[in-house]
Amino acid sequence: MTPPGWYSDPQAPHLERWWDGGAWTEHRRTPAGHPAPPPPAAGASGRRARAVALLSAGAVLAAAIVTGATGLRTDGVRGTGDTTIDTAPSGPSAPSLVVDQLNGIALPVPAGWTSPSSVAQDDVVMTTDGTYACPADTGRCRHGQVSSGTAGRADGASPRTVAERDVPDAAEAAYGHDPGGRRPFGGIRSHQVVKAGRVAVAGRDGYLVRWRVRTADGPGGYVQSLAFPSAGGVPAPAVVRFVFDAGPDGPPLSDMDEITRGIRPAR
């Protein structure tokens, strides 16, 4: 898990905020070089969050487009808070990785995908490169997004139950209404379960559910909810959401399978 310390405040990036090792506290300060309040006692209350680090072979992947793409986060899944970008050396053929420190996992970044810079939803860990005009002409959309968070409730539910609960919310957030209440794809017309079953994720027993979603406008897409026990000590299960547009411009479904297979424990 992310160690206690001062990190960029997700709600006010010009300030630093104290993370007590399990949650954000209310203690804030200006960047290093200015007096800081004493660290709060361990266990202080605050919104749970985690740091996302993007590891690449010598360079940080970046996206420079501010987009109005549909979001993945709903009340059912907690997103990220503090987001940091870092690099680490690796071999020339080693894939880039996104590290979800709260859940203790690393996700591979396939070719054609990039960091979530300038994406409003803070639980998005990677997107396809570039944007396009949303089919319903409500702004800019992306052909693919992947998010990583935790289930909104830790009630002892199995990974299967968590995934089956989450996929309708994931589909609605991606192809129904966006955070602003707009319908970039004209709303969802129908869905079909195209894949479901147990899967090993980072050495743990997980479960995935994949829907083919058809929309009023545009080709629709594929939404997958993948649930598995968190490796970072968090009681709630980890949930990774995938949203891939259908049609010739969408990312190949093999990328969804590649990311799922490649999730590993973070070092």
C-alpha positions in Angstrom: 0.0 0.0 0.0 1.1 3.6 -0.5 3.2 4.6 2.5 2.2 7.6 4.7 3.4 11.0 3.4 2.7 14.2 1.6 1.3 13.8 -1.9 -0.4 16.1 -4.5 -3.9 16.8 -3.3 -6.4 15.3 -5.8 -8.9 18.0 -5.1 -6.4 20.9 -5.2 -3.3 20.0 -7.2 -1.5 23.2 -6.2 -1.4 21.8 -2.6 0.0 18.7 -0.9 -2.2 16.5 1.4 -1.3 14.0 4.1 -2.0 10.3 3.2 -1.9 8.3 6.5 -1.3 5.0 4.7 -5.0 4.1 4.3 -6.9 7.3 3.7 -6.6 11.0 3.0 -6.7 13.3 6.1 -7.7 16.9 6.2 -4.2 18.2 6.7 -2.9 20.2 3.7 0.2 22.3 3.0 1.8 24.2 0.2 4.6 22.4 -1.8 7.9 21.5 -0.1 9.9 24.5 1.2 7.1 26.0 3.3 6.1 25.2 6.9 3.9 22.2 7.2 1.4 21.1 9.9 2.4 18.1 12.0 1.3 14.7 10.4 -2.0 13.5 11.8 -2.3 10.4 13.9 -2.5 7.1 12.1 -6.0 6.0 11.3 -7.3 9.6 10.8 -10.5 9.6 8.7 -10.5 10.7 5.0 -11.5 9.5 1.6 -9.7 6.3 0.5 -7.5 6.7 -2.5 -4.4 5.3 -4.1 -1.5 6.5 -6.3 -1.3 5.4 -9.9 2.2 5.2 -11.3 2.9 4.7 -15.0 6.1 2.8 -15.6 7.6 3.0 -19.1 10.8 2.1 -20.9 12.5 5.4 -20.4 9.7 7.9 -21.0 6.4 8.9 -19.5 3.4 8.3 -21.8 1.3 11.5 -22.0 -1.9 12.7 -23.5 -2.4 16.4 -24.2 -6.1 16.5 -25.1 -8.7 17.6 -22.6 -11.8 15.5 -23.5 -15.4 15.2 -22.6 -15.4 11.4 -23.1 -17.9 9.4 -21.2 -16.7 8.4 -17.7 -16.4 5.0 -16.1 -16.9 5.9 -12.4 -20.3 5.5 -10.6 -21.3 5.3 -7.0 -20.7 1.5 -7.1 -17.0 1.8 -7.7 -14.6 4.0 -5.8 -12.1 5.8 -8.0 -8.6 7.0 -7.4 -7.5 10.1 -5.6 -3.8 11.2 -5.8 -2.3 10.4 -9.2 1.4 10.5 -9.8 3.4 9.6 -12.9 6.9 8.1 -12.6 9.3 6.1 -14.7 11.4 3.0 -14.1 14.1 1.3 -16.3 13.1 -1.8 -18.2 14.3 -3.8 -21.2 13.7 -2.7 -24.7 10.9 -5.2 -25.2 9.4 -4.9 -21.7 5.8 -3.6 -21.8 4.8 -0.4 -20.0 2.8 -0.9 -16.8 0.2 1.0 -14.9 0.6 0.3 -11.1 -2.5 0.5 -8.9 -0.8 0.7 -5.5 -4.0 0.5 -3.5 -5.1 -2.8 -4.9 -1.4 -4.0 -5.3 -1.6 -4.8 -9.0 0.2 -3.8 -12.2 -1.6 -3.7 -15.6 0.2 -3.9 -18.9 -0.3 -1.0 -21.4 -0.7 -2.4 -25.0 0.6 -0.6 -28.0 -1.7 2.2 -29.0 -2.7 3.0 -25.4 -1.5 5.9 -23.3 -1.6 7.5 -19.9 -4.9 9.1 -18.6 -3.4 12.6 -18.6 -6.1 15.3 -18.9 -8.9 12.8 -18.4 -11.5 14.1 -15.9 -12.3 10.7 -14.3 -9.5 9.9 -11.8 -10.0 6.1 -11.8 -9.1 5.8 -15.5 -5.6 4.2 -15.8 -5.2 4.1 -19.5 -7.0 5.2 -22.7 -6.6 4.8 -26.5 -4.6 7.6 -28.1 -6.6 10.5 -29.5 -10.3 11.4 -29.5 -13.2 11.7 -31.9 -16.5 13.5 -32.2 -19.1 11.6 -30.1 -21.8 10.1 -32.3 -24.6 12.3 -30.8 -22.4 15.4 -31.2 -22.1 16.0 -27.5 -18.3 16.5 -27.4 -15.2 14.4 -27.7 -15.1 10.6 -27.0 -12.3 8.0 -26.8 -12.4 4.6 -28.5 -11.2 2.8 -25.3 -10.7 3.3 -21.6 -9.7 1.1 -18.7 -10.3 2.0 -15.1 -9.2 0.4 -11.8 -10.9 0.9 -8.5 -12.5 -0.9 -5.6 -16.1 -2.2 -5.1 -18.3 0.3 -3.3 -19.2 -2.2 -0.6 -17.3 -5.0 1.1 -20.1 -7.3 2.1 -18.4 -10.6 1.5 -19.7 -10.9 -2.0 -17.9 -13.3 -4.4 -16.0 -11.9 -7.4 -18.8 -13.3 -9.6 -21.4 -11.3 -7.7 -19.3 -8.2 -7.7 -18.7 -8.4 -11.5 -22.4 -9.1 -12.2 -23.4 -6.1 -10.0 -20.9 -3.8 -11.6 -21.3 -4.4 -15.3 -24.7 -2.7 -15.7 -23.3 0.4 -14.0 -20.2 0.3 -16.1 -22.3 0.1 -19.3 -24.6 2.9 -18.3 -21.6 5.2 -17.4 -19.9 4.4 -20.6 -22.7 4.4 -23.2 -25.7 5.7 -21.3 -25.4 9.1 -19.6 -22.1 10.8 -19.1 -21.3 12.7 -15.8 -22.9 15.8 -17.3 -26.2 14.0 -18.0 -25.7 14.0 -21.7 -26.1 10.9 -23.9 -23.0 10.9 -26.3 -24.3 7.7 -27.9 -28.0 8.4 -27.8 -28.5 5.9 -24.9 -28.3 2.1 -24.7 -30.8 0.1 -26.8 -29.8 -3.4 -25.8 -27.1 -5.6 -24.4 -25.9 -9.2 -24.7 -23.6 -11.2 -22.5 -20.8 -12.4 -24.8 -18.4 -13.7 -22.2 -18.5 -14.6 -18.5 -16.5 -16.9 -16.3 -13.8 -17.4 -13.7 -10.3 -16.1 -14.5 -7.0 -16.0 -12.6 -5.9 -12.4 -11.9 -2.6 -11.7 -10.3 -2.6 -15.2 -8.8 -6.1 -14.8 -7.4 -9.5 -16.2 -8.3 -11.4 -13.6 -10.2 -14.5 -13.4 -12.4 -15.3 -11.4 -15.5 -18.6 -10.4 -17.3 -18.4 -8.9 -20.8 -21.4 -7.2 -22.5 -21.9 -6.3 -26.1 -23.8 -3.0 -25.9 -25.8 -1.6 -28.8 -26.6 2.2 -28.8 -29.0 4.5 -30.5 -26.1 6.3 -32.2 -22.8 4.8 -33.4 -21.7 1.2 -33.4 -21.9 0.7 -29.6 -19.2 -1.2 -27.9 -18.0 -3.8 -25.4 -18.0 -3.4 -21.6 -16.3 -5.8 -19.2 -16.2 -5.8 -15.4 -13.4 -7.8 -13.9 -13.6 -8.4 -10.1 -11.0 -10.2 -7.9 -9.7 -9.9 -4.3 -7.4 -6.9 -3.8 -3.7 -7.7 -3.3 -3.1 -4.5 -1.3 -4.9 -5.3 1.9 -8.1 -3.5 1.0 -11.2 -5.4 2.2 -13.3 -4.5 -0.8 -12.7 -6.4 -4.0 -10.7 -4.8 -6.8 -12.7 -4.0 -10.0 -11.2 -3.3 -13.4 -13.5 -1.9 -16.0 -13.0 -2.1 -19.8 -14.8 0.0 -22.3 -14.0 -0.7 -26.0 -15.9 0.9 -28.9 -17.1 -1.6 -31.5 -16.6 -1.1 -35.2 -13.3 -0.8 -37.2 -12.1 2.2 -35.2 -12.4 0.5 -31.8 -9.5 -1.3 -30.2 -9.3 -5.0 -30.8 -10.9 -7.3 -28.2 -7.5 -9.1 -28.0 -6.3 -6.0 -26.1 -9.0 -6.6 -23.5 -7.8 -10.2 -23.1 -4.1 -9.2 -23.1 -4.6 -6.7 -20.3 -6.7 -9.2 -18.3 -4.1 -11.9 -18.6 -1.2 -9.5 -17.9 -2.4 -8.2 -14.6 0.2 -9.1 -12.0 1.0 -8.3 -8.4 2.8 -5.0 -8.0 6.3 -5.1 -6.7 
